[in-house]
Amino acid sequence: MKEYAEKFYKSQAWINCRNAFIKSLTSKLCNRCHNNPGKIVHHKKHITEENIDNPMVTLNFNNLEYLCQECHNQEHMKEQSVRSGLEFDEEGNLIEIKSPPLNN
C-alpha cells in the first residue's frame, strides 16, 4: 500500500466499511471474473493523496468491488508491473507468492 494510505487502511472506519461491504454482498465470488472467491475490497476510483480524506471515494459502497487476488493483481498491473512471483495482499501490499509445500 502507498505510504499515505497506510493510516486509512488501518482505520476503524475502513475496517467497518470493508466488513459491512462484504456482508452486504449476495455472492462472495469475485465481482469481475465471477469464478474465484473474492478476497480484496478494491476501490474502483483509486485512492490518491488528493482524495484520501473524501469519504465519497474511500468509504462509499458504490466505489467498492470485491475482487479475487488475480483480478486485483491485473487491475494494479495496468499501473505498474508486478514481477513474477509477487502479488498484492488484502491491504494492497506487494508480497512474495508462497509456494505450497511439496509432499514427499
Backbone as numpy.savetxt, mean C-alpha at the origin, in Angstrom:
# Nx Ny Nz CAx CAy CAz Cx Cy Cz
8.85 3.72 2.56 8.01 4.88 2.56 8.90 6.11 2.56
8.39 7.16 2.01 9.14 8.41 1.97 9.25 8.96 3.40
10.36 9.60 3.66 10.63 10.10 5.01 9.52 11.02 5.52
9.01 11.92 4.67 7.99 12.86 5.10 6.67 12.18 5.44
6.48 10.94 4.98 5.21 10.24 5.21 5.26 9.29 6.41
6.42 9.08 6.96 6.57 8.09 8.04 5.64 8.39 9.22
5.60 9.62 9.67 4.75 9.99 10.80 3.28 9.71 10.49
2.86 10.06 9.26 1.47 9.83 8.87 1.12 8.34 8.91
1.95 7.48 8.31 1.65 6.05 8.24 1.69 5.36 9.60
2.29 6.00 10.59 2.30 5.45 11.95 1.23 6.09 12.83
0.49 7.04 12.27 -0.52 7.76 13.06 -1.75 6.89 13.32
-2.41 7.17 14.43 -3.64 6.45 14.76 -4.73 6.75 13.74
-4.74 7.97 13.21 -5.75 8.33 12.20 -5.62 7.41 10.98
-4.39 7.18 10.49 -4.20 6.30 9.33 -4.51 4.85 9.68
-4.06 4.40 10.82 -4.31 3.01 11.23 -5.82 2.76 11.31
-6.55 3.70 11.92 -8.01 3.56 12.02 -8.66 3.59 10.64
-8.23 4.50 9.78 -8.79 4.63 8.44 -8.52 3.35 7.64
-7.28 2.89 7.67 -6.90 1.68 6.93 -7.75 0.48 7.38
-7.85 0.30 8.69 -8.62 -0.83 9.22 -10.10 -0.73 8.86
-10.66 0.48 8.96 -12.07 0.68 8.61 -12.30 0.45 7.12
-11.35 0.88 6.29 -11.48 0.68 4.84 -11.50 -0.81 4.52
-10.56 -1.56 5.07 -10.52 -3.01 4.82 -11.81 -3.67 5.30
-12.27 -3.28 6.48 -13.50 -3.85 7.03 -14.71 -3.55 6.15
-14.70 -2.40 5.47 -15.84 -1.99 4.64 -15.93 -2.75 3.31
-14.87 -3.42 2.94 -14.83 -4.09 1.64 -15.69 -5.35 1.64
-16.42 -5.56 0.57 -17.22 -6.79 0.45 -16.35 -7.95 -0.01
-15.28 -7.65 -0.71 -14.34 -8.67 -1.17 -12.95 -8.28 -0.68
-12.22 -9.24 -0.22 -10.86 -8.97 0.26 -9.83 -9.26 -0.84
-10.30 -9.43 -2.09 -9.39 -9.62 -3.21 -8.86 -8.28 -3.67
-7.74 -8.31 -4.35 -7.13 -7.12 -4.92 -8.14 -6.38 -5.79
-8.25 -5.07 -5.61 -9.19 -4.27 -6.38 -8.82 -4.14 -7.85
-7.60 -4.49 -8.22 -7.18 -4.38 -9.63 -7.25 -5.72 -10.34
-6.52 -6.71 -9.86 -6.46 -7.98 -10.60 -7.59 -8.93 -10.21
-8.17 -8.74 -9.04 -9.28 -9.58 -8.55 -8.90 -11.05 -8.44
-7.60 -11.36 -8.42 -7.14 -12.75 -8.32 -6.47 -13.06 -6.99
-5.70 -12.11 -6.50 -4.91 -12.32 -5.29 -5.55 -11.61 -4.11
-5.29 -12.11 -2.91 -5.80 -11.41 -1.72 -5.17 -10.02 -1.62
-5.97 -9.04 -1.23 -5.43 -7.71 -1.00 -4.48 -7.73 0.18
-3.52 -6.83 0.16 -2.52 -6.79 1.23 -2.23 -5.36 1.65
-2.33 -4.42 0.71 -1.90 -3.05 0.96 -3.02 -2.07 0.61
-3.34 -1.17 1.54 -4.26 -0.09 1.24 -3.43 1.00 0.57
-3.75 1.26 -0.68 -2.97 2.16 -1.54 -3.74 3.44 -1.81
-3.02 4.56 -1.81 -3.61 5.84 -2.19 -3.56 5.98 -3.71
-4.73 6.10 -4.34 -4.80 6.27 -5.80 -4.06 7.55 -6.20
-4.41 8.66 -5.56 -3.65 9.89 -5.73 -2.55 9.82 -4.68
-1.34 9.69 -5.12 -0.23 9.44 -4.21 -0.05 10.59 -3.23
0.40 10.24 -2.05 0.69 11.23 -1.02 2.01 11.94 -1.37
1.97 13.25 -1.23 3.16 14.07 -1.48 3.39 14.97 -0.26
4.51 15.64 -0.25 4.76 16.61 0.83 3.71 17.71 0.82
3.18 18.03 -0.34 2.20 19.10 -0.46 0.81 18.70 0.03
0.44 17.42 -0.09 -0.94 17.03 0.26 -1.04 16.14 1.50
0.06 15.88 2.17 0.04 14.93 3.28 -0.85 15.39 4.44
-1.10 16.67 4.56 -1.96 17.17 5.64 -3.41 17.36 5.19
-3.73 16.89 3.99 -5.08 17.04 3.45 -5.83 15.71 3.63
-6.75 15.65 4.60 -7.47 14.40 4.84 -8.34 13.95 3.65
-8.67 14.87 2.74 -9.43 14.47 1.55 -8.56 13.62 0.62
-7.26 13.68 0.78 -6.33 12.84 0.03 -5.92 11.64 0.87
-5.50 11.89 2.09 -4.88 10.84 2.90 -5.86 9.89 3.58
-7.04 10.39 3.97 -7.97 9.58 4.77 -9.33 9.39 4.09
-9.41 9.63 2.82 -10.66 9.57 2.07 -10.79 8.19 1.41
-11.82 7.44 1.77 -12.04 6.11 1.19 -12.07 6.17 -0.34
-12.54 7.27 -0.92 -12.60 7.37 -2.38 -11.22 7.43 -3.02
-10.19 7.69 -2.23 -8.83 7.74 -2.74 -8.04 6.48 -2.38
-8.73 5.47 -1.86 -8.05 4.25 -1.42 -8.46 3.06 -2.27
-7.54 2.13 -2.42 -7.85 0.84 -3.03 -7.02 -0.22 -2.32
-7.53 -1.43 -2.36 -6.88 -2.57 -1.69 -6.17 -3.38 -2.75
-4.83 -3.42 -2.67 -4.04 -4.07 -3.70 -3.26 -5.25 -3.16
-3.02 -6.22 -4.03 -2.10 -7.30 -3.71 -0.68 -6.76 -3.85
0.27 -7.50 -3.35 1.67 -7.06 -3.42 2.10 -6.81 -4.86
1.73 -7.72 -5.77 2.15 -7.60 -7.17 1.60 -6.33 -7.83
0.32 -6.06 -7.66 -0.26 -4.86 -8.27 0.31 -3.60 -7.63
0.56 -3.63 -6.33 1.15 -2.47 -5.67 2.56 -2.22 -6.20
3.33 -3.28 -6.37 4.68 -3.13 -6.92 4.63 -2.56 -8.34
3.70 -3.06 -9.15 3.57 -2.57 -10.52 3.22 -1.09 -10.52
2.34 -0.68 -9.64 1.96 0.73 -9.54 3.19 1.60 -9.25
3.98 1.18 -8.31 5.13 1.99 -7.93 6.29 1.85 -8.91
6.30 0.81 -9.71 7.36 0.67 -10.70 7.14 1.65 -11.85
5.94 2.22 -11.96 5.70 3.27 -12.96 6.59 4.47 -12.66
6.82 4.71 -11.37 7.59 5.88 -10.94 9.06 5.58 -10.78
9.37 4.39 -10.36 10.76 4.02 -10.10 10.93 2.54 -10.35
12.11 2.14 -10.71 12.30 0.71 -10.93 12.63 0.04 -9.62
12.20 -1.19 -9.53 12.49 -2.01 -8.37 13.35 -3.16 -8.85
14.49 -3.28 -8.25 15.41 -4.35 -8.60 14.78 -5.70 -8.33
15.14 -6.67 -9.11 14.68 -8.04 -8.89 15.05 -8.46 -7.48
14.12 -9.14 -6.81 14.36 -9.61 -5.45 13.91 -8.63 -4.39
13.33 -7.49 -4.82 12.83 -6.50 -3.88 11.34 -6.30 -4.10
10.65 -5.87 -3.05 9.24 -5.56 -3.14 8.90 -4.50 -2.10
7.69 -3.96 -2.17 7.24 -3.01 -1.18 6.43 -3.75 -0.12
6.65 -3.40 1.16 5.85 -4.00 2.22 4.55 -3.22 2.38
3.75 -3.56 3.41 2.43 -2.96 3.60 2.50 -1.46 3.85
3.64 -0.97 4.32 3.78 0.45 4.60 4.51 1.19 3.48
4.81 0.49 2.39 5.47 1.11 1.26 6.99 1.11 1.33
7.55 0.38 2.31 9.00 0.27 2.41 9.51 -0.77 1.42
10.67 -0.51 0.85 11.30 -1.45 -0.05 12.03 -2.49 0.78
11.68 -3.76 0.59 12.29 -4.85 1.36 12.71 -5.98 0.44
13.61 -6.81 0.93 14.05 -7.97 0.17 12.99 -9.06 0.24
12.71 -9.69 -0.90 11.75 -10.79 -0.95 12.39 -12.00 -0.29
11.68 -12.55 0.67 12.19 -13.72 1.37 11.82 -14.97 0.59
12.82 -15.81 0.34 12.57 -17.06 -0.35 12.02 -18.07 0.62
11.07 -18.91 0.17 10.56 -19.96 1.06 11.66 -20.93 1.40
11.63 -21.51 2.60 12.69 -22.46 2.98 12.63 -23.69 2.09
13.79 -24.24 1.80 13.89 -25.44 1.00 13.65 -26.65 1.87
12.84 -27.57 1.39 12.61 -28.81 2.13 13.56 -29.87 1.63
14.35 -30.41 2.53 15.31 -31.46 2.15 14.78 -32.81 2.49
